[in-house]
Amino acid sequence: MGLASTLFRRTSSTGHYDSTWIQYFADEKKNHSFTVLSELKDAVWDKIQPSYLESLTTSMSNRLCQVMRKFEGPSSY
């Protein structure tokens, strides 16, 4: 399994990768030579802004409501 597929997970039901992470990965790969996956992970996590993580957390309740509406109630997850 390559670094990109190990580090980046597919988003939601669309099956697409977050383009922000793909671009960042491409830029980092050009500028640095990572020999260990943990080095790349650390580099990516260091670039994540707290506001980005906060927006993901904030949007979660809305997404859960959308899922409940679609399945007409709580899902089995």
NORSULHU-V73784 format. One record per residue. N is the residue number from 1. SS is DSSP state (H for helix, E for strand, L for the rest). PHI is phi in radians with two decimals (none if undefined). PSI is psi in degrees with one decimal (* if undefined). Layout:
n=N ss=SS phi=PHI psi=PSI
n=N ss=SS phi=PHI psi=PSI
//
This chain:
n=1 ss=L phi=none psi=131.4
n=2 ss=L phi=-1.32 psi=167.3
n=3 ss=H phi=-1.04 psi=-43.8
n=4 ss=H phi=-1.10 psi=-45.3
n=5 ss=H phi=-1.26 psi=-26.3
n=6 ss=H phi=-1.31 psi=-41.3
n=7 ss=H phi=-1.43 psi=-38.0
n=8 ss=L phi=-1.79 psi=130.1
n=9 ss=L phi=-1.78 psi=150.9
n=10 ss=L phi=-1.23 psi=145.0
n=11 ss=E phi=-1.64 psi=135.1
n=12 ss=H phi=0.71 psi=-148.6
n=13 ss=H phi=-1.50 psi=-6.9
n=14 ss=H phi=-1.28 psi=-25.5
n=15 ss=L phi=1.37 psi=6.4
n=16 ss=E phi=-1.67 psi=151.0
n=17 ss=L phi=-1.45 psi=149.2
n=18 ss=L phi=-1.13 psi=119.2
n=19 ss=H phi=-1.09 psi=-26.9
n=20 ss=H phi=-1.04 psi=-45.1
n=21 ss=H phi=-1.23 psi=-37.4
n=22 ss=H phi=-1.10 psi=-44.7
n=23 ss=H phi=-1.12 psi=-42.8
n=24 ss=H phi=-1.07 psi=-44.3
n=25 ss=H phi=-1.04 psi=-43.7
n=26 ss=H phi=-1.09 psi=-43.3
n=27 ss=H phi=-1.13 psi=-44.9
n=28 ss=H phi=-1.13 psi=-38.3
n=29 ss=H phi=-1.13 psi=-35.8
n=30 ss=H phi=-1.20 psi=-38.6
n=31 ss=H phi=-1.58 psi=-19.6
n=32 ss=L phi=-2.41 psi=155.8
n=33 ss=L phi=-1.96 psi=102.8
n=34 ss=L phi=-1.58 psi=125.5
n=35 ss=L phi=-1.72 psi=-19.8
n=36 ss=L phi=-2.24 psi=138.5
n=37 ss=H phi=-0.98 psi=-38.5
n=38 ss=H phi=-1.09 psi=-31.4
n=39 ss=H phi=-1.12 psi=-42.8
n=40 ss=H phi=-1.17 psi=-43.5
n=41 ss=H phi=-1.03 psi=-45.5
n=42 ss=H phi=-1.06 psi=-41.8
n=43 ss=H phi=-1.10 psi=-41.2
n=44 ss=H phi=-1.17 psi=-48.7
n=45 ss=H phi=-1.09 psi=-33.5
n=46 ss=H phi=-1.13 psi=-26.3
n=47 ss=H phi=-1.50 psi=-14.0
n=48 ss=L phi=-1.28 psi=125.8
n=49 ss=L phi=-1.38 psi=138.4
n=50 ss=H phi=-0.97 psi=-33.2
n=51 ss=H phi=-1.13 psi=-31.8
n=52 ss=H phi=-1.16 psi=-45.8
n=53 ss=H phi=-1.12 psi=-38.0
n=54 ss=H phi=-1.11 psi=-40.2
n=55 ss=H phi=-1.16 psi=-35.4
n=56 ss=H phi=-1.12 psi=-43.2
n=57 ss=H phi=-1.13 psi=-43.8
n=58 ss=H phi=-1.12 psi=-37.8
n=59 ss=H phi=-1.36 psi=-12.2
n=60 ss=H phi=-1.09 psi=-42.2
n=61 ss=H phi=-1.10 psi=-38.6
n=62 ss=H phi=-1.11 psi=-43.2
n=63 ss=H phi=-1.12 psi=-41.8
n=64 ss=H phi=-1.09 psi=-39.6
n=65 ss=H phi=-1.12 psi=-39.4
n=66 ss=H phi=-1.08 psi=-42.3
n=67 ss=H phi=-1.14 psi=-43.3
n=68 ss=H phi=-1.11 psi=-39.5
n=69 ss=H phi=-1.13 psi=-41.5
n=70 ss=H phi=-1.11 psi=-41.7
n=71 ss=L phi=-1.69 psi=9.6
n=72 ss=L phi=0.95 psi=50.3
n=73 ss=L phi=2.29 psi=-176.0
n=74 ss=L phi=-1.04 psi=145.2
n=75 ss=L phi=-1.64 psi=175.9
n=76 ss=L phi=-1.47 psi=5.2
n=77 ss=L phi=-1.27 psi=*
//
